[in-house]
Structures are given as C-alpha cells and as structure tokens.
Amino acid sequence: MKKFEMPSNYDTEKSEYAGKDPVYENRQVMQTTSGERVIIMNYLKDFGLYVVMNIDKPGTVSPAYKIHPDKLVKIEEGTEE
C-alpha cells in the first residue's frame, strides 16, 4: 500500500473560501484549469483550499499539493479519456 503525505500548512495563505464548507467531495476526480486530472484528497476549511494529487500514469506518484477552489472544474460526462 502506498503512503501519501499531506502538504504542510506552513506558509499557506488563506483564500476567500476560508471557513466555508467544501463544494466538492473527497475522492472526486476533477480537472484543473491547466488541464491536469486530479483527485481530491482533503479540504482545508481553515484555509479554504483543497489538497489534490495528480492522476498519474501507472507506476508514478505525484506529491499532493494545495489548490484554490477556483482552479478546479468538473469533468464533463463523455469527455473522460
């Protein structure tokens, strides 16, 4: 079983979503505005940021990172590769 590390909260700036409930659920597959497919791992309510990890090719693992909610978009049905 692979072990994933969550990024630290050190030096994290709060977004305007800080203190608000998440819009997307954990384990939901999303796309970033730059076109990367990611899976939501957690929501940091105190900062208003999601913790996500890229969906990589088999045998590779990207580190988890924090992302602003405005940088995530739902994947439209029928457009998944």
PyMOL Python script that loads the backbone (N, CA, C, O; Angstrom):
from pymol import cmd

cmd.read_pdbstr("""\
ATOM      1  N   MET A   1       0.840  -1.180   0.000  1.00  0.00           N
ATOM      2  CA  MET A   1       0.000   0.000   0.000  1.00  0.00           C
ATOM      3  C   MET A   1       0.884   1.243   0.000  1.00  0.00           C
ATOM      4  O   MET A   1       1.818   1.349   0.795  1.00  0.00           O
ATOM      5  N   LYS A   2       0.585   2.176  -0.893  1.00  0.00           N
ATOM      6  CA  LYS A   2       1.375   3.395  -0.978  1.00  0.00           C
ATOM      7  C   LYS A   2       1.009   4.341   0.147  1.00  0.00           C
ATOM      8  O   LYS A   2      -0.152   4.424   0.548  1.00  0.00           O
ATOM      9  N   LYS A   3       2.002   5.054   0.655  1.00  0.00           N
ATOM     10  CA  LYS A   3       1.777   6.022   1.713  1.00  0.00           C
ATOM     11  C   LYS A   3       1.879   7.420   1.112  1.00  0.00           C
ATOM     12  O   LYS A   3       2.874   7.751   0.467  1.00  0.00           O
ATOM     13  N   PHE A   4       0.862   8.230   1.320  1.00  0.00           N
ATOM     14  CA  PHE A   4       0.832   9.582   0.772  1.00  0.00           C
ATOM     15  C   PHE A   4       0.991  10.589   1.894  1.00  0.00           C
ATOM     16  O   PHE A   4       0.382  10.449   2.955  1.00  0.00           O
ATOM     17  N   GLU A   5       1.804  11.597   1.660  1.00  0.00           N
ATOM     18  CA  GLU A   5       1.997  12.651   2.644  1.00  0.00           C
ATOM     19  C   GLU A   5       1.190  13.870   2.256  1.00  0.00           C
ATOM     20  O   GLU A   5       1.160  14.268   1.092  1.00  0.00           O
ATOM     21  N   MET A   6       0.542  14.455   3.236  1.00  0.00           N
ATOM     22  CA  MET A   6      -0.210  15.679   3.006  1.00  0.00           C
ATOM     23  C   MET A   6       0.759  16.852   3.066  1.00  0.00           C
ATOM     24  O   MET A   6       1.682  16.852   3.881  1.00  0.00           O
ATOM     25  N   PRO A   7       0.556  17.854   2.208  1.00  0.00           N
ATOM     26  CA  PRO A   7       1.425  19.031   2.281  1.00  0.00           C
ATOM     27  C   PRO A   7       1.194  19.773   3.597  1.00  0.00           C
ATOM     28  O   PRO A   7       0.087  19.771   4.135  1.00  0.00           O
ATOM     29  N   SER A   8       2.234  20.396   4.099  1.00  0.00           N
ATOM     30  CA  SER A   8       2.121  21.101   5.376  1.00  0.00           C
ATOM     31  C   SER A   8       1.317  22.387   5.206  1.00  0.00           C
ATOM     32  O   SER A   8       1.170  22.900   4.096  1.00  0.00           O
ATOM     33  N   ASN A   9       0.810  22.889   6.300  1.00  0.00           N
ATOM     34  CA  ASN A   9       0.067  24.151   6.289  1.00  0.00           C
ATOM     35  C   ASN A   9       0.985  25.343   6.502  1.00  0.00           C
ATOM     36  O   ASN A   9       0.533  26.487   6.536  1.00  0.00           O
ATOM     37  N   TYR A  10       2.257  25.072   6.644  1.00  0.00           N
ATOM     38  CA  TYR A  10       3.232  26.131   6.873  1.00  0.00           C
ATOM     39  C   TYR A  10       3.295  27.050   5.650  1.00  0.00           C
ATOM     40  O   TYR A  10       3.336  26.567   4.518  1.00  0.00           O
ATOM     41  N   ASP A  11       3.302  28.333   5.862  1.00  0.00           N
ATOM     42  CA  ASP A  11       3.378  29.336   4.793  1.00  0.00           C
ATOM     43  C   ASP A  11       2.218  29.251   3.804  1.00  0.00           C
ATOM     44  O   ASP A  11       2.400  29.509   2.614  1.00  0.00           O
ATOM     45  N   THR A  12       1.039  28.893   4.282  1.00  0.00           N
ATOM     46  CA  THR A  12      -0.135  28.834   3.417  1.00  0.00           C
ATOM     47  C   THR A  12      -0.996  30.058   3.665  1.00  0.00           C
ATOM     48  O   THR A  12      -1.353  30.368   4.802  1.00  0.00           O
ATOM     49  N   GLU A  13      -1.327  30.755   2.573  1.00  0.00           N
ATOM     50  CA  GLU A  13      -2.201  31.913   2.683  1.00  0.00           C
ATOM     51  C   GLU A  13      -3.643  31.463   2.576  1.00  0.00           C
ATOM     52  O   GLU A  13      -3.962  30.552   1.812  1.00  0.00           O
ATOM     53  N   LYS A  14      -4.515  32.100   3.341  1.00  0.00           N
ATOM     54  CA  LYS A  14      -5.930  31.768   3.298  1.00  0.00           C
ATOM     55  C   LYS A  14      -6.560  32.337   2.034  1.00  0.00           C
ATOM     56  O   LYS A  14      -6.183  33.408   1.558  1.00  0.00           O
ATOM     57  N   SER A  15      -7.531  31.595   1.500  1.00  0.00           N
ATOM     58  CA  SER A  15      -8.288  32.078   0.355  1.00  0.00           C
ATOM     59  C   SER A  15      -9.581  32.715   0.868  1.00  0.00           C
ATOM     60  O   SER A  15      -9.878  32.670   2.062  1.00  0.00           O
ATOM     61  N   GLU A  16     -10.330  33.299  -0.041  1.00  0.00           N
ATOM     62  CA  GLU A  16     -11.611  33.901   0.358  1.00  0.00           C
ATOM     63  C   GLU A  16     -12.637  32.844   0.756  1.00  0.00           C
ATOM     64  O   GLU A  16     -13.710  33.183   1.255  1.00  0.00           O
ATOM     65  N   TYR A  17     -12.320  31.565   0.541  1.00  0.00           N
ATOM     66  CA  TYR A  17     -13.203  30.464   0.912  1.00  0.00           C
ATOM     67  C   TYR A  17     -12.918  29.948   2.324  1.00  0.00           C
ATOM     68  O   TYR A  17     -13.581  29.015   2.776  1.00  0.00           O
ATOM     69  N   ALA A  18     -11.962  30.525   3.019  1.00  0.00           N
ATOM     70  CA  ALA A  18     -11.592  30.075   4.365  1.00  0.00           C
ATOM     71  C   ALA A  18     -12.813  30.122   5.284  1.00  0.00           C
ATOM     72  O   ALA A  18     -13.549  31.107   5.316  1.00  0.00           O
ATOM     73  N   GLY A  19     -13.007  29.035   6.028  1.00  0.00           N
ATOM     74  CA  GLY A  19     -14.120  28.936   6.962  1.00  0.00           C
ATOM     75  C   GLY A  19     -15.410  28.430   6.335  1.00  0.00           C
ATOM     76  O   GLY A  19     -16.366  28.137   7.053  1.00  0.00           O
ATOM     77  N   LYS A  20     -15.457  28.321   5.011  1.00  0.00           N
ATOM     78  CA  LYS A  20     -16.662  27.840   4.327  1.00  0.00           C
ATOM     79  C   LYS A  20     -16.567  26.339   4.087  1.00  0.00           C
ATOM     80  O   LYS A  20     -15.473  25.779   4.015  1.00  0.00           O
ATOM     81  N   ASP A  21     -17.710  25.702   3.965  1.00  0.00           N
ATOM     82  CA  ASP A  21     -17.751  24.266   3.707  1.00  0.00           C
ATOM     83  C   ASP A  21     -17.296  23.972   2.277  1.00  0.00           C
ATOM     84  O   ASP A  21     -17.415  24.819   1.392  1.00  0.00           O
ATOM     85  N   PRO A  22     -16.772  22.755   2.059  1.00  0.00           N
ATOM     86  CA  PRO A  22     -16.304  22.405   0.712  1.00  0.00           C
ATOM     87  C   PRO A  22     -17.461  22.264  -0.274  1.00  0.00           C
ATOM     88  O   PRO A  22     -18.582  21.923   0.103  1.00  0.00           O
ATOM     89  N   VAL A  23     -17.169  22.532  -1.527  1.00  0.00           N
ATOM     90  CA  VAL A  23     -18.155  22.375  -2.602  1.00  0.00           C
ATOM     91  C   VAL A  23     -18.045  20.976  -3.187  1.00  0.00           C
ATOM     92  O   VAL A  23     -19.055  20.377  -3.557  1.00  0.00           O
ATOM     93  N   TYR A  24     -16.830  20.451  -3.274  1.00  0.00           N
ATOM     94  CA  TYR A  24     -16.578  19.140  -3.862  1.00  0.00           C
ATOM     95  C   TYR A  24     -16.235  18.138  -2.762  1.00  0.00           C
ATOM     96  O   TYR A  24     -15.729  18.512  -1.704  1.00  0.00           O
ATOM     97  N   GLU A  25     -16.514  16.867  -3.025  1.00  0.00           N
ATOM     98  CA  GLU A  25     -16.278  15.811  -2.048  1.00  0.00           C
ATOM     99  C   GLU A  25     -14.886  15.212  -2.195  1.00  0.00           C
ATOM    100  O   GLU A  25     -14.287  15.258  -3.270  1.00  0.00           O
ATOM    101  N   ASN A  26     -14.377  14.646  -1.096  1.00  0.00           N
ATOM    102  CA  ASN A  26     -13.122  13.895  -1.159  1.00  0.00           C
ATOM    103  C   ASN A  26     -13.292  12.738  -2.126  1.00  0.00           C
ATOM    104  O   ASN A  26     -14.380  12.180  -2.262  1.00  0.00           O
ATOM    105  N   ARG A  27     -12.207  12.386  -2.794  1.00  0.00           N
ATOM    106  CA  ARG A  27     -12.129  11.294  -3.764  1.00  0.00           C
ATOM    107  C   ARG A  27     -12.812  11.611  -5.086  1.00  0.00           C
ATOM    108  O   ARG A  27     -12.926  10.738  -5.947  1.00  0.00           O
ATOM    109  N   GLN A  28     -13.266  12.844  -5.257  1.00  0.00           N
ATOM    110  CA  GLN A  28     -13.880  13.229  -6.525  1.00  0.00           C
ATOM    111  C   GLN A  28     -12.776  13.553  -7.526  1.00  0.00           C
ATOM    112  O   GLN A  28     -11.806  14.232  -7.192  1.00  0.00           O
ATOM    113  N   VAL A  29     -12.928  13.065  -8.752  1.00  0.00           N
ATOM    114  CA  VAL A  29     -11.964  13.343  -9.811  1.00  0.00           C
ATOM    115  C   VAL A  29     -12.374  14.648 -10.482  1.00  0.00           C
ATOM    116  O   VAL A  29     -13.519  14.818 -10.899  1.00  0.00           O
ATOM    117  N   MET A  30     -11.425  15.555 -10.577  1.00  0.00           N
ATOM    118  CA  MET A  30     -11.667  16.879 -11.148  1.00  0.00           C
ATOM    119  C   MET A  30     -10.591  17.176 -12.180  1.00  0.00           C
ATOM    120  O   MET A  30      -9.679  16.377 -12.396  1.00  0.00           O
ATOM    121  N   GLN A  31     -10.708  18.314 -12.801  1.00  0.00           N
ATOM    122  CA  GLN A  31      -9.684  18.788 -13.726  1.00  0.00           C
ATOM    123  C   GLN A  31      -9.290  20.187 -13.285  1.00  0.00           C
ATOM    124  O   GLN A  31     -10.135  20.974 -12.861  1.00  0.00           O
ATOM    125  N   THR A  32      -8.004  20.491 -13.386  1.00  0.00           N
ATOM    126  CA  THR A  32      -7.559  21.838 -13.065  1.00  0.00           C
ATOM    127  C   THR A  32      -7.768  22.719 -14.288  1.00  0.00           C
ATOM    128  O   THR A  32      -7.964  22.221 -15.397  1.00  0.00           O
ATOM    129  N   THR A  33      -7.724  24.022 -14.081  1.00  0.00           N
ATOM    130  CA  THR A  33      -7.883  24.947 -15.206  1.00  0.00           C
ATOM    131  C   THR A  33      -6.729  24.823 -16.188  1.00  0.00           C
ATOM    132  O   THR A  33      -6.835  25.284 -17.325  1.00  0.00           O
ATOM    133  N   SER A  34      -5.623  24.204 -15.765  1.00  0.00           N
ATOM    134  CA  SER A  34      -4.492  23.992 -16.671  1.00  0.00           C
ATOM    135  C   SER A  34      -4.573  22.642 -17.389  1.00  0.00           C
ATOM    136  O   SER A  34      -3.682  22.301 -18.167  1.00  0.00           O
ATOM    137  N   GLY A  35      -5.651  21.863 -17.128  1.00  0.00           N
ATOM    138  CA  GLY A  35      -5.869  20.625 -17.858  1.00  0.00           C
ATOM    139  C   GLY A  35      -5.417  19.346 -17.175  1.00  0.00           C
ATOM    140  O   GLY A  35      -5.568  18.267 -17.749  1.00  0.00           O
ATOM    141  N   GLU A  36      -4.869  19.428 -15.971  1.00  0.00           N
ATOM    142  CA  GLU A  36      -4.434  18.229 -15.237  1.00  0.00           C
ATOM    143  C   GLU A  36      -5.626  17.552 -14.569  1.00  0.00           C
ATOM    144  O   GLU A  36      -6.479  18.218 -13.982  1.00  0.00           O
ATOM    145  N   ARG A  37      -5.680  16.226 -14.663  1.00  0.00           N
ATOM    146  CA  ARG A  37      -6.710  15.480 -13.944  1.00  0.00           C
ATOM    147  C   ARG A  37      -6.180  15.194 -12.538  1.00  0.00           C
ATOM    148  O   ARG A  37      -5.066  14.699 -12.369  1.00  0.00           O
ATOM    149  N   VAL A  38      -7.004  15.518 -11.529  1.00  0.00           N
ATOM    150  CA  VAL A  38      -6.600  15.354 -10.135  1.00  0.00           C
ATOM    151  C   VAL A  38      -7.716  14.661  -9.360  1.00  0.00           C
ATOM    152  O   VAL A  38      -8.867  14.608  -9.791  1.00  0.00           O
ATOM    153  N   ILE A  39      -7.333  14.138  -8.208  1.00  0.00           N
ATOM    154  CA  ILE A  39      -8.312  13.571  -7.279  1.00  0.00           C
ATOM    155  C   ILE A  39      -8.221  14.367  -5.983  1.00  0.00           C
ATOM    156  O   ILE A  39      -7.127  14.649  -5.494  1.00  0.00           O
ATOM    157  N   ILE A  40      -9.373  14.724  -5.434  1.00  0.00           N
ATOM    158  CA  ILE A  40      -9.415  15.499  -4.195  1.00  0.00           C
ATOM    159  C   ILE A  40      -9.129  14.568  -3.027  1.00  0.00           C
ATOM    160  O   ILE A  40      -9.778  13.535  -2.863  1.00  0.00           O
ATOM    161  N   MET A  41      -8.151  14.949  -2.223  1.00  0.00           N
ATOM    162  CA  MET A  41      -7.782  14.149  -1.058  1.00  0.00           C
ATOM    163  C   MET A  41      -8.370  14.714   0.232  1.00  0.00           C
ATOM    164  O   MET A  41      -8.708  13.967   1.150  1.00  0.00           O
ATOM    165  N   ASN A  42      -8.490  16.056   0.294  1.00  0.00           N
ATOM    166  CA  ASN A  42      -8.931  16.694   1.525  1.00  0.00           C
ATOM    167  C   ASN A  42      -9.300  18.137   1.228  1.00  0.00           C
ATOM    168  O   ASN A  42      -8.941  18.683   0.184  1.00  0.00           O
ATOM    169  N   TYR A  43     -10.020  18.746   2.155  1.00  0.00           N
ATOM    170  CA  TYR A  43     -10.335  20.169   2.084  1.00  0.00           C
ATOM    171  C   TYR A  43      -9.864  20.811   3.382  1.00  0.00           C
ATOM    172  O   TYR A  43     -10.227  20.361   4.469  1.00  0.00           O
ATOM    173  N   LEU A  44      -9.069  21.845   3.273  1.00  0.00           N
ATOM    174  CA  LEU A  44      -8.566  22.558   4.446  1.00  0.00           C
ATOM    175  C   LEU A  44      -9.489  23.747   4.697  1.00  0.00           C
ATOM    176  O   LEU A  44      -9.297  24.826   4.137  1.00  0.00           O
ATOM    177  N   LYS A  45     -10.488  23.535   5.544  1.00  0.00           N
ATOM    178  CA  LYS A  45     -11.513  24.554   5.789  1.00  0.00           C
ATOM    179  C   LYS A  45     -10.921  25.838   6.354  1.00  0.00           C
ATOM    180  O   LYS A  45     -11.374  26.930   6.013  1.00  0.00           O
ATOM    181  N   ASP A  46      -9.909  25.717   7.218  1.00  0.00           N
ATOM    182  CA  ASP A  46      -9.282  26.903   7.814  1.00  0.00           C
ATOM    183  C   ASP A  46      -8.623  27.803   6.772  1.00  0.00           C
ATOM    184  O   ASP A  46      -8.491  29.009   6.983  1.00  0.00           O
ATOM    185  N   PHE A  47      -8.209  27.216   5.645  1.00  0.00           N
ATOM    186  CA  PHE A  47      -7.519  27.970   4.595  1.00  0.00           C
ATOM    187  C   PHE A  47      -8.370  28.140   3.337  1.00  0.00           C
ATOM    188  O   PHE A  47      -8.059  28.979   2.491  1.00  0.00           O
ATOM    189  N   GLY A  48      -9.444  27.349   3.205  1.00  0.00           N
ATOM    190  CA  GLY A  48     -10.282  27.411   2.016  1.00  0.00           C
ATOM    191  C   GLY A  48      -9.592  26.860   0.787  1.00  0.00           C
ATOM    192  O   GLY A  48      -9.789  27.361  -0.321  1.00  0.00           O
ATOM    193  N   LEU A  49      -8.778  25.823   0.979  1.00  0.00           N
ATOM    194  CA  LEU A  49      -8.023  25.212  -0.118  1.00  0.00           C
ATOM    195  C   LEU A  49      -8.259  23.707  -0.144  1.00  0.00           C
ATOM    196  O   LEU A  49      -8.499  23.084   0.890  1.00  0.00           O
ATOM    197  N   TYR A  50      -8.187  23.134  -1.342  1.00  0.00           N
ATOM    198  CA  TYR A  50      -8.259  21.688  -1.497  1.00  0.00           C
ATOM    199  C   TYR A  50      -6.857  21.111  -1.563  1.00  0.00           C
ATOM    200  O   TYR A  50      -5.926  21.747  -2.057  1.00  0.00           O
ATOM    201  N   VAL A  51      -6.727  19.895  -1.055  1.00  0.00           N
ATOM    202  CA  VAL A  51      -5.493  19.125  -1.222  1.00  0.00           C
ATOM    203  C   VAL A  51      -5.808  18.098  -2.300  1.00  0.00           C
ATOM    204  O   VAL A  51      -6.738  17.303  -2.166  1.00  0.00           O
ATOM    205  N   VAL A  52      -5.019  18.125  -3.370  1.00  0.00           N
ATOM    206  CA  VAL A  52      -5.258  17.238  -4.503  1.00  0.00           C
ATOM    207  C   VAL A  52      -3.971  16.525  -4.888  1.00  0.00           C
ATOM    208  O   VAL A  52      -2.877  16.893  -4.461  1.00  0.00           O
ATOM    209  N   MET A  53      -4.135  15.493  -5.709  1.00  0.00           N
ATOM    210  CA  MET A  53      -2.995  14.782  -6.248  1.00  0.00           C
ATOM    211  C   MET A  53      -3.295  14.471  -7.702  1.00  0.00           C
ATOM    212  O   MET A  53      -4.411  14.074  -8.035  1.00  0.00           O
ATOM    213  N   ASN A  54      -2.315  14.647  -8.565  1.00  0.00           N
ATOM    214  CA  ASN A  54      -2.488  14.345  -9.979  1.00  0.00           C
ATOM    215  C   ASN A  54      -2.791  12.871 -10.163  1.00  0.00           C
ATOM    216  O   ASN A  54      -2.295  12.026  -9.419  1.00  0.00           O
ATOM    217  N   ILE A  55      -3.607  12.570 -11.160  1.00  0.00           N
ATOM    218  CA  ILE A  55      -3.840  11.182 -11.549  1.00  0.00           C
ATOM    219  C   ILE A  55      -2.765  10.862 -12.572  1.00  0.00           C
ATOM    220  O   ILE A  55      -2.807  11.326 -13.711  1.00  0.00           O
ATOM    221  N   ASP A  56      -1.802  10.060 -12.139  1.00  0.00           N
ATOM    222  CA  ASP A  56      -0.625   9.774 -12.944  1.00  0.00           C
ATOM    223  C   ASP A  56      -0.778   8.483 -13.732  1.00  0.00           C
ATOM    224  O   ASP A  56      -1.728   7.719 -13.565  1.00  0.00           O
ATOM    225  N   LYS A  57       0.195   8.282 -14.588  1.00  0.00           N
ATOM    226  CA  LYS A  57       0.294   7.020 -15.302  1.00  0.00           C
ATOM    227  C   LYS A  57       0.673   5.934 -14.298  1.00  0.00           C
ATOM    228  O   LYS A  57       1.285   6.238 -13.275  1.00  0.00           O
ATOM    229  N   PRO A  58       0.327   4.689 -14.563  1.00  0.00           N
ATOM    230  CA  PRO A  58       0.692   3.601 -13.641  1.00  0.00           C
ATOM    231  C   PRO A  58       2.195   3.591 -13.344  1.00  0.00           C
ATOM    232  O   PRO A  58       3.023   3.786 -14.234  1.00  0.00           O
ATOM    233  N   GLY A  59       2.518   3.361 -12.079  1.00  0.00           N
ATOM    234  CA  GLY A  59       3.919   3.277 -11.667  1.00  0.00           C
ATOM    235  C   GLY A  59       4.536   4.605 -11.266  1.00  0.00           C
ATOM    236  O   GLY A  59       5.700   4.638 -10.864  1.00  0.00           O
ATOM    237  N   THR A  60       3.793   5.698 -11.361  1.00  0.00           N
ATOM    238  CA  THR A  60       4.302   7.004 -10.946  1.00  0.00           C
ATOM    239  C   THR A  60       3.371   7.598  -9.900  1.00  0.00           C
ATOM    240  O   THR A  60       2.166   7.345  -9.910  1.00  0.00           O
ATOM    241  N   VAL A  61       3.940   8.386  -9.000  1.00  0.00           N
ATOM    242  CA  VAL A  61       3.161   9.020  -7.943  1.00  0.00           C
ATOM    243  C   VAL A  61       3.611  10.467  -7.808  1.00  0.00           C
ATOM    244  O   VAL A  61       4.787  10.741  -7.566  1.00  0.00           O
ATOM    245  N   SER A  62       2.674  11.384  -7.965  1.00  0.00           N
ATOM    246  CA  SER A  62       2.969  12.802  -7.774  1.00  0.00           C
ATOM    247  C   SER A  62       2.694  13.164  -6.318  1.00  0.00           C
ATOM    248  O   SER A  62       1.856  12.539  -5.668  1.00  0.00           O
ATOM    249  N   PRO A  63       3.389  14.159  -5.813  1.00  0.00           N
ATOM    250  CA  PRO A  63       3.107  14.603  -4.444  1.00  0.00           C
ATOM    251  C   PRO A  63       1.772  15.344  -4.392  1.00  0.00           C
ATOM    252  O   PRO A  63       1.337  15.938  -5.378  1.00  0.00           O
ATOM    253  N   ALA A  64       1.142  15.299  -3.241  1.00  0.00           N
ATOM    254  CA  ALA A  64      -0.092  16.058  -3.032  1.00  0.00           C
ATOM    255  C   ALA A  64       0.258  17.538  -2.942  1.00  0.00           C
ATOM    256  O   ALA A  64       1.350  17.902  -2.507  1.00  0.00           O
ATOM    257  N   TYR A  65      -0.673  18.382  -3.355  1.00  0.00           N
ATOM    258  CA  TYR A  65      -0.462  19.825  -3.266  1.00  0.00           C
ATOM    259  C   TYR A  65      -1.779  20.532  -3.015  1.00  0.00           C
ATOM    260  O   TYR A  65      -2.850  19.964  -3.229  1.00  0.00           O
ATOM    261  N   LYS A  66      -1.695  21.775  -2.558  1.00  0.00           N
ATOM    262  CA  LYS A  66      -2.874  22.576  -2.259  1.00  0.00           C
ATOM    263  C   LYS A  66      -3.249  23.394  -3.488  1.00  0.00           C
ATOM    264  O   LYS A  66      -2.382  23.849  -4.234  1.00  0.00           O
ATOM    265  N   ILE A  67      -4.566  23.574  -3.690  1.00  0.00           N
ATOM    266  CA  ILE A  67      -5.032  24.314  -4.847  1.00  0.00           C
ATOM    267  C   ILE A  67      -6.276  25.127  -4.471  1.00  0.00           C
ATOM    268  O   ILE A  67      -7.094  24.694  -3.658  1.00  0.00           O
ATOM    269  N   HIS A  68      -6.400  26.293  -5.068  1.00  0.00           N
ATOM    270  CA  HIS A  68      -7.525  27.192  -4.852  1.00  0.00           C
ATOM    271  C   HIS A  68      -8.769  26.580  -5.506  1.00  0.00           C
ATOM    272  O   HIS A  68      -8.667  26.032  -6.604  1.00  0.00           O
ATOM    273  N   PRO A  69      -9.928  26.659  -4.870  1.00  0.00           N
ATOM    274  CA  PRO A  69     -11.151  26.093  -5.457  1.00  0.00           C
ATOM    275  C   PRO A  69     -11.478  26.624  -6.855  1.00  0.00           C
ATOM    276  O   PRO A  69     -12.062  25.901  -7.661  1.00  0.00           O
ATOM    277  N   ASP A  70     -11.117  27.855  -7.153  1.00  0.00           N
ATOM    278  CA  ASP A  70     -11.390  28.420  -8.477  1.00  0.00           C
ATOM    279  C   ASP A  70     -10.552  27.771  -9.572  1.00  0.00           C
ATOM    280  O   ASP A  70     -10.831  27.959 -10.756  1.00  0.00           O
ATOM    281  N   LYS A  71      -9.538  27.016  -9.195  1.00  0.00           N
ATOM    282  CA  LYS A  71      -8.666  26.346 -10.170  1.00  0.00           C
ATOM    283  C   LYS A  71      -9.149  24.936 -10.499  1.00  0.00           C
ATOM    284  O   LYS A  71      -8.497  24.226 -11.265  1.00  0.00           O
ATOM    285  N   LEU A  72     -10.286  24.518  -9.927  1.00  0.00           N
ATOM    286  CA  LEU A  72     -10.841  23.190 -10.184  1.00  0.00           C
ATOM    287  C   LEU A  72     -12.129  23.311 -10.993  1.00  0.00           C
ATOM    288  O   LEU A  72     -12.958  24.184 -10.737  1.00  0.00           O
ATOM    289  N   VAL A  73     -12.285  22.423 -11.969  1.00  0.00           N
ATOM    290  CA  VAL A  73     -13.519  22.362 -12.764  1.00  0.00           C
ATOM    291  C   VAL A  73     -13.976  20.908 -12.845  1.00  0.00           C
ATOM    292  O   VAL A  73     -13.167  19.980 -12.840  1.00  0.00           O
ATOM    293  N   LYS A  74     -15.286  20.738 -12.918  1.00  0.00           N
ATOM    294  CA  LYS A  74     -15.829  19.394 -13.044  1.00  0.00           C
ATOM    295  C   LYS A  74     -15.513  18.861 -14.435  1.00  0.00           C
ATOM    296  O   LYS A  74     -15.460  19.612 -15.409  1.00  0.00           O
ATOM    297  N   ILE A  75     -15.306  17.563 -14.506  1.00  0.00           N
ATOM    298  CA  ILE A  75     -15.089  16.903 -15.789  1.00  0.00           C
ATOM    299  C   ILE A  75     -16.457  16.592 -16.368  1.00  0.00           C
ATOM    300  O   ILE A  75     -17.266  15.917 -15.732  1.00  0.00           O
ATOM    301  N   GLU A  76     -16.711  17.071 -17.547  1.00  0.00           N
ATOM    302  CA  GLU A  76     -17.999  16.842 -18.210  1.00  0.00           C
ATOM    303  C   GLU A  76     -18.117  15.381 -18.615  1.00  0.00           C
ATOM    304  O   GLU A  76     -17.141  14.773 -19.054  1.00  0.00           O
ATOM    305  N   GLU A  77     -19.305  14.822 -18.469  1.00  0.00           N
ATOM    306  CA  GLU A  77     -19.526  13.425 -18.878  1.00  0.00           C
ATOM    307  C   GLU A  77     -19.272  13.276 -20.361  1.00  0.00           C
ATOM    308  O   GLU A  77     -19.645  14.132 -21.163  1.00  0.00           O
ATOM    309  N   GLY A  78     -18.631  12.176 -20.712  1.00  0.00           N
ATOM    310  CA  GLY A  78     -18.335  11.911 -22.108  1.00  0.00           C
ATOM    311  C   GLY A  78     -17.023  12.500 -22.590  1.00  0.00           C
ATOM    312  O   GLY A  78     -16.624  12.268 -23.731  1.00  0.00           O
ATOM    313  N   THR A  79     -16.326  13.282 -21.712  1.00  0.00           N
ATOM    314  CA  THR A  79     -15.053  13.869 -22.122  1.00  0.00           C
ATOM    315  C   THR A  79     -13.879  13.189 -21.463  1.00  0.00           C
ATOM    316  O   THR A  79     -12.734  13.565 -21.715  1.00  0.00           O
ATOM    317  N   GLU A  80     -14.133  12.174 -20.604  1.00  0.00           N
ATOM    318  CA  GLU A  80     -13.030  11.480 -19.945  1.00  0.00           C
ATOM    319  C   GLU A  80     -12.276  10.649 -20.963  1.00  0.00           C
ATOM    320  O   GLU A  80     -12.869  10.064 -21.870  1.00  0.00           O
ATOM    321  N   GLU A  81     -10.964  10.604 -20.802  1.00  0.00           N
ATOM    322  CA  GLU A  81     -10.122   9.858 -21.733  1.00  0.00           C
ATOM    323  C   GLU A  81     -10.058   8.404 -21.371  1.00  0.00           C
ATOM    324  O   GLU A  81      -9.390   7.627 -22.053  1.00  0.00           O
TER     325      GLU A  81
END
""", "prot")
cmd.dss("prot")
cmd.show_as("cartoon", "prot")
cmd.util.cbc("prot")
cmd.orient("prot")
